[in-house]
Every structure is written in C-alpha cells, then in structure tokens.
Amino acid sequence: MFTDQDRLCVSLRAQWMGCGATIASMPAELHTLYGHTIGVNTLAFSPCGRYLFSADRDRSAILWDVLAGTQLHTVTFEDSITSMRWRSGSQIFLGFEGGQLLLYSPFMTEDAKEQEVLIGTVATIYSLDYNRNSDRLAVGVGSEVQVVAKLTADTYATSVLLPAPPTTQLPRDCEDSRLRPLSVHLLSRGSQVIVSYLNHGIVCWDVQTRTNLWCMKFDGNPVSGPIGGTALSADSKSIVVFSLTGRMDLFSLGADVPLQTYKFATPPEKTYPTAPVFLNGGSQVSCGSADGIIHVWDVRTGLVQQLLDHNGE
C-alpha cells in the first residue's frame, strides 16, 4: 500500500498468497483506489478479505470493495484513527489519536451504529488486537496496555490493566524513553498477551494474574534499537520483529537469539514504525519500507522472493 495525495494503491498479493496462490500466479496490481486527501494512517482487510477499511489523517475513513475496486462509502470522525481491528465481518474496533475507542459498523451508510468502548485513559491508541474465542480486545493506549472484555450485550470495558514492563537498559542513542506499546498480540484464547514496546523489548503477560511470563529485552543483541512493529506466526510459536535500525529478525517466542534475519535489498534511508506480516500459510514474511518497496522473504531461508516497487511513494 502507498498513498500519494488522493490515491491509495492496494497490492492484493498478500491476500492472494493467503488463499494459497503462488507468486507466479499473482497479479502485479489489482486496483488503485482514489478518495483519500492527505495520507493513510492505518487500514485493515475484513475477515473475508473482500473489504478494506482505511483511515486518512484528515479524520475521514473509507470502506472499499477491493475486488471491484469501488468505494462503498466515506465517513468523517471528530478525530484521526490510529489503529483498527475487525471484530467480525460487520463490525470493527477503531482507536483514535485522542484516546477514544469505538466499535463501529461500517456497512451501515445511514445512522451508523457507534458503540463506545470504556477504557478510562485519554491518550493515543497505538495498537489493537482481538481474540474471537474470548471476545477480548488488547489495547495499547499511551504507555498502558489494557485488556477489554464484553460486560453486557451493549458494553465493552477494560477488565485488566497490565503493569509496566520490567526495567531494561535503553540504547545509548535512544531519544525517546517513553513506554509505547506499538504491537499487541492476544493468544491462548485471550489468556495471554504479547506486547512489543518501542524501546522496552517484548513481554508476554498472563492476563488473569498480570504476571510477566517471559521477556525479550535484546540487551546487547544486534536487534537492539527501537522496535517498529511485530507479527505473530499463525501457530503462535515465533515472532518476526521489524527494528527501526532497518532490519527484520525471526525469533522463537521468549528467545533472544534470532532464528533468521531478513535483509532489505537496499537498506532504507529512513525507517518508520511498520507492521510486518506473515503470508502464504506462514511460509513467507513481508514488510514495507519508507522508500515504497515491499519485500517478501522466504521464512526459512531468509532469501528475498519478491520486491513490490511502488515507485518510491
């Protein structure tokens, strides 16, 4: 995905690979979607893969039919959306820059239903993850990580507030020492949550006891440096870490030594927090970069299998 003023280019290779297609059978590009005005903050495909909800920095959001390449409708909120996660095929959790959290029904073009989620913290929502089995939502808001549960038929609210991560040695050149949960991953039917902090490593928490099960601090490790984003494998046995130092590494959960390192063909001059993603049943991993090039690596060998160039945009 890349944005350039009013357009959103959607490469659907990831969706095709998720359906078992091979690289040779994938199209170069399916659609360029026009409608955004400034730039896209965040986006998410619906569980079925047909619909895409994307949020602009101008506080608008668009629901797309990506197979048809059409815009279904646009909605404008009072604040910018910074994170989103689908709850079902018809509802999506939306986290906002100012700290509001909504359960929204994007397919209702008129009188769209908005259900506020009660979290009690006013700060930017950096990350969300939802577990359907437990109907729980993990929320990275400000410096906190909260676990939200459904209390009544119409009410979601924070049920658990996790403690701060263990003290870790920050890199000497670290300019931002604040706690910032950039990625959250619920697992084990929502009983555990893995939190990837910008400068404080990766911690797995037991939701019920609020205890630290394991911690990946990376002290003295070549991966040391701010974490830009993480992705959990489908079998919940490994995690891929994108570092703002410009590298990607695969780890077994709880381990400090990488199993594999994924090198960018041309190291990007700039790096931004970016979420990597597992593809094709977990056999491939992909990540974008600030130079507009999306890399696709073989998980086992670490070799680049494809470069998706968006002309530097």
C-alpha positions as CSV (number, residue, x, y, z in Angstrom):
1,M,0.0,0.0,0.0
2,F,1.2,3.5,-0.7
3,T,-0.5,6.9,-0.7
4,D,0.0,10.0,-2.9
5,Q,-2.5,12.7,-2.1
6,D,-5.8,11.3,-3.1
7,R,-4.9,7.8,-4.1
8,L,-4.5,4.5,-2.3
9,C,-2.7,1.8,-4.2
10,V,-3.7,-1.6,-2.9
11,S,-1.5,-4.5,-3.9
12,L,-3.5,-7.7,-3.2
13,R,-0.6,-10.1,-3.5
14,A,-0.8,-10.7,0.3
15,Q,-4.5,-11.6,0.0
16,W,-3.8,-14.0,-2.9
17,M,-0.9,-15.6,-1.0
18,G,-3.2,-16.1,1.9
19,C,-5.5,-18.0,-0.4
20,G,-2.7,-20.3,-1.5
21,A,-1.8,-18.7,-4.8
22,T,1.8,-18.9,-6.0
23,I,4.0,-15.9,-6.7
24,A,3.8,-16.6,-10.4
25,S,0.0,-16.6,-10.4
26,M,-0.3,-13.3,-8.6
27,P,-1.3,-10.1,-10.4
28,A,1.1,-7.1,-10.5
29,E,-1.5,-4.8,-9.1
30,L,-5.3,-5.1,-8.9
31,H,-6.5,-1.6,-8.3
32,T,-5.6,2.0,-7.5
33,L,-8.2,3.3,-5.1
34,Y,-8.9,7.1,-5.2
35,G,-10.5,9.0,-2.4
36,H,-8.1,10.0,0.3
37,T,-6.8,13.6,0.5
38,I,-3.8,13.7,2.8
39,G,-2.4,10.3,3.6
40,V,-3.5,6.9,5.1
41,N,-2.8,6.4,8.8
42,T,-4.0,2.8,9.1
43,L,-6.1,0.2,7.2
44,A,-7.4,-3.3,7.7
45,F,-8.9,-6.0,5.5
46,S,-12.2,-7.6,6.6
47,P,-12.0,-11.3,7.7
48,C,-13.3,-12.4,4.3
49,G,-10.7,-10.4,2.5
50,R,-13.1,-8.6,0.2
51,Y,-13.5,-5.3,2.1
52,L,-10.9,-2.8,3.2
53,F,-11.4,0.0,5.7
54,S,-8.8,2.8,5.5
55,A,-8.4,5.9,7.6
56,D,-7.0,9.2,6.5
57,R,-5.1,11.8,8.5
58,D,-7.9,14.2,7.6
59,R,-10.2,12.2,10.0
60,S,-12.1,10.5,7.2
61,A,-12.4,6.8,6.6
62,I,-13.4,4.9,3.5
63,L,-14.9,1.4,3.1
64,W,-13.8,-0.2,-0.1
65,D,-14.9,-3.3,-2.1
66,V,-11.3,-4.2,-3.1
67,L,-12.3,-6.9,-5.6
68,A,-14.5,-4.5,-7.5
69,G,-12.1,-1.5,-6.9
70,T,-15.0,0.7,-5.7
71,Q,-15.6,3.0,-2.8
72,L,-18.7,1.9,-0.8
73,H,-19.0,5.0,1.4
74,T,-17.0,7.6,3.4
75,V,-17.4,8.7,7.0
76,T,-15.8,11.6,8.8
77,F,-15.0,11.4,12.5
78,E,-14.1,14.1,15.0
79,D,-10.5,12.7,15.4
80,S,-7.9,10.7,13.4
81,I,-8.0,6.9,13.5
82,T,-4.6,5.5,14.5
83,S,-5.4,1.8,14.9
84,M,-8.2,-0.6,13.8
85,R,-9.1,-4.3,14.2
86,W,-12.1,-6.1,12.8
87,R,-14.3,-7.8,15.4
88,S,-16.4,-9.6,12.8
89,G,-17.5,-9.3,9.1
90,S,-19.7,-6.4,10.0
91,Q,-18.0,-4.6,13.0
92,I,-14.6,-3.0,13.5
93,F,-12.8,-1.6,16.6
94,L,-11.4,1.9,15.9
95,G,-8.8,3.5,18.1
96,F,-8.3,7.3,17.8
97,E,-5.4,9.7,18.4
98,G,-7.2,11.4,21.2
99,G,-7.9,8.1,23.1
100,Q,-11.5,7.3,22.0
101,L,-12.2,3.6,21.2
102,L,-15.3,2.7,19.2
103,L,-17.0,-0.4,18.0
104,Y,-18.2,0.7,14.6
105,S,-20.5,-0.8,11.9
106,P,-19.0,0.4,8.6
107,F,-21.6,-1.2,6.3
108,M,-24.5,1.0,7.7
109,T,-24.4,4.0,5.4
110,E,-27.1,5.9,7.4
111,D,-27.3,6.2,11.2
112,A,-24.2,4.0,11.6
113,K,-24.1,2.4,15.0
114,E,-21.2,3.6,17.2
115,Q,-20.6,1.8,20.5
116,E,-18.0,3.5,22.7
117,V,-15.6,1.2,24.5
118,L,-14.9,2.3,28.0
119,I,-11.1,2.4,28.7
120,G,-10.8,5.4,31.0
121,T,-7.5,6.6,29.5
122,V,-7.0,9.7,27.3
123,A,-4.0,9.0,25.1
124,T,-3.2,7.9,21.6
125,I,-4.2,4.3,20.8
126,Y,-1.2,2.8,19.1
127,S,-2.3,-0.9,18.8
128,L,-5.2,-3.2,18.9
129,D,-5.7,-7.0,18.7
130,Y,-8.9,-9.0,19.0
131,N,-9.5,-12.6,20.0
132,R,-12.8,-14.1,18.8
133,N,-12.7,-17.1,21.1
134,S,-12.7,-15.0,24.3
135,D,-14.3,-11.8,22.8
136,R,-11.4,-9.9,24.3
137,L,-9.6,-6.9,22.9
138,A,-6.0,-5.9,23.7
139,V,-5.4,-2.1,23.6
140,G,-2.0,-0.3,23.6
141,V,-3.0,3.2,24.7
142,G,-0.5,5.8,25.7
143,S,2.0,4.0,28.0
144,E,-0.6,1.4,29.1
145,V,-1.8,-2.0,27.9
146,Q,-5.4,-2.8,28.7
147,V,-7.5,-5.9,28.1
148,V,-11.1,-5.1,27.2
149,A,-13.9,-7.6,27.7
150,K,-17.6,-7.6,27.0
151,L,-19.5,-6.9,30.2
152,T,-23.1,-6.8,28.8
153,A,-24.7,-7.1,25.5
154,D,-24.0,-3.4,24.7
155,T,-20.9,-2.7,26.8
156,Y,-17.2,-3.3,26.3
157,A,-14.9,-2.0,29.0
158,T,-11.4,-2.5,30.4
159,S,-11.2,-5.6,32.7
160,V,-7.5,-5.8,33.2
161,L,-4.8,-3.1,33.3
162,L,-1.3,-4.6,32.8
163,P,1.7,-3.3,34.8
164,A,4.7,-1.6,33.2
165,P,7.3,-3.9,31.6
166,P,10.4,-4.9,33.5
167,T,13.2,-2.3,33.6
168,T,15.5,-2.7,30.6
169,Q,18.7,-1.0,29.5
170,L,17.8,1.5,26.8
171,P,20.2,2.0,23.8
172,R,22.7,4.8,24.4
173,D,21.4,6.8,21.4
174,C,17.7,6.4,22.5
175,E,15.9,9.7,22.1
176,D,12.5,8.5,23.3
177,S,12.4,6.6,26.6
178,R,8.6,6.7,27.0
179,L,6.7,3.4,27.2
180,R,4.9,2.9,23.9
181,P,3.2,-0.4,23.1
182,L,3.4,-0.5,19.3
183,S,2.1,-4.0,18.8
184,V,-0.2,-6.3,20.9
185,H,-1.0,-9.9,20.2
186,L,-3.6,-12.0,22.1
187,L,-3.1,-15.7,22.2
188,S,-4.2,-18.8,24.1
189,R,-7.9,-17.9,23.8
190,G,-7.1,-14.4,25.2
191,S,-5.4,-15.6,28.4
192,Q,-2.1,-14.2,27.4
193,V,-1.0,-11.0,25.5
194,I,2.4,-10.3,23.9
195,V,3.3,-6.6,23.9
196,S,6.0,-5.2,21.7
197,Y,7.3,-1.9,23.2
198,L,9.1,0.7,21.2
199,N,12.2,0.7,23.5
200,H,11.4,-1.8,26.2
201,G,11.6,-5.1,24.5
202,I,8.8,-7.7,24.1
203,V,6.9,-9.0,27.1
204,C,4.3,-11.8,27.4
205,W,1.8,-11.3,30.2
206,D,-0.7,-13.6,31.8
207,V,-3.9,-11.7,31.7
208,Q,-5.6,-13.1,34.8
209,T,-2.6,-12.9,37.1
210,R,-1.0,-9.8,35.5
211,T,2.4,-11.5,35.7
212,N,5.3,-11.5,33.3
213,L,5.7,-14.9,31.7
214,W,8.8,-14.1,29.7
215,C,10.6,-11.1,28.3
216,M,12.8,-10.5,25.3
217,K,14.9,-7.5,26.2
218,F,17.5,-7.7,23.4
219,D,20.2,-6.1,25.7
220,G,23.5,-6.3,23.8
221,N,21.7,-8.1,20.9
222,P,22.2,-6.9,17.4
223,V,18.5,-6.3,17.2
224,S,18.8,-3.7,19.9
225,G,17.2,-0.4,18.9
226,P,13.6,0.8,18.7
227,I,11.0,-1.8,17.6
228,G,8.9,-0.6,14.7
229,G,6.4,-3.5,14.6
230,T,6.0,-7.2,15.1
231,A,3.9,-10.1,13.7
232,L,3.0,-13.3,15.4
233,S,3.1,-16.6,13.4
234,A,-0.2,-18.5,12.9
235,D,1.0,-21.3,15.2
236,S,1.9,-18.7,17.9
237,K,5.4,-20.2,18.2
238,S,7.5,-17.4,16.6
239,I,7.5,-13.7,16.2
240,V,9.1,-11.5,13.5
241,V,10.5,-8.2,14.6
242,F,11.0,-5.1,12.5
243,S,13.6,-2.8,14.1
244,L,13.9,0.9,13.3
245,T,17.6,0.2,12.8
246,G,16.4,-1.2,9.5
247,R,16.4,-4.9,9.9
248,M,14.0,-7.8,10.4
249,D,14.5,-10.9,12.5
250,L,12.6,-14.0,13.4
251,F,12.6,-15.3,17.0
252,S,11.1,-18.3,18.8
253,L,8.8,-16.8,21.5
254,G,10.8,-15.8,24.6
255,A,14.2,-16.3,22.9
256,D,16.8,-13.5,22.5
257,V,18.8,-15.0,19.6
258,P,17.2,-14.8,16.1
259,L,16.4,-17.9,14.1
260,Q,16.7,-15.9,10.8
261,T,17.5,-12.4,9.6
262,Y,15.8,-10.8,6.7
263,K,17.8,-8.2,4.8
264,F,16.5,-5.4,2.7
265,A,17.8,-5.4,-0.8
266,T,18.6,-1.7,-0.4
267,P,18.7,-0.6,3.2
268,P,16.1,2.3,3.5
269,E,17.5,5.7,4.3
270,K,14.6,6.3,6.7
271,T,12.5,4.0,8.8
272,Y,9.1,4.3,10.4
273,P,7.0,2.1,12.6
274,T,5.8,-0.6,10.2
275,A,3.9,-3.8,10.9
276,P,5.3,-6.9,9.2
277,V,3.0,-9.7,8.2
278,F,3.2,-13.5,7.7
279,L,1.9,-14.7,4.3
280,N,1.1,-17.9,2.4
281,G,0.4,-20.0,5.5
282,G,3.4,-18.7,7.3
283,S,6.0,-19.7,4.7
284,Q,6.7,-16.1,3.8
285,V,7.0,-12.8,5.6
286,S,6.6,-9.3,4.2
287,C,7.3,-5.7,5.3
288,G,7.1,-2.3,3.7
289,S,9.6,0.5,4.0
290,A,9.8,4.2,3.8
291,D,11.2,4.1,0.2
292,G,8.0,2.5,-1.0
293,I,9.4,-1.0,-1.6
294,I,7.6,-4.0,-0.1
295,H,9.9,-7.0,0.5
296,V,8.7,-10.6,0.5
297,W,11.1,-13.1,2.1
298,D,11.1,-16.9,2.4
299,V,10.7,-17.5,6.2
300,R,13.1,-20.5,6.3
301,T,15.9,-19.4,4.1
302,G,15.7,-15.6,4.6
303,L,16.0,-15.0,0.8
304,V,14.1,-12.2,-0.9
305,Q,11.5,-13.8,-3.2
306,Q,9.8,-10.6,-4.5
307,L,10.2,-6.9,-4.4
308,L,7.0,-4.9,-4.9
309,D,8.1,-1.5,-6.0
310,H,5.7,1.5,-5.7
311,N,8.0,4.0,-7.4
312,G,9.4,5.4,-4.2
313,E,6.0,6.6,-3.0
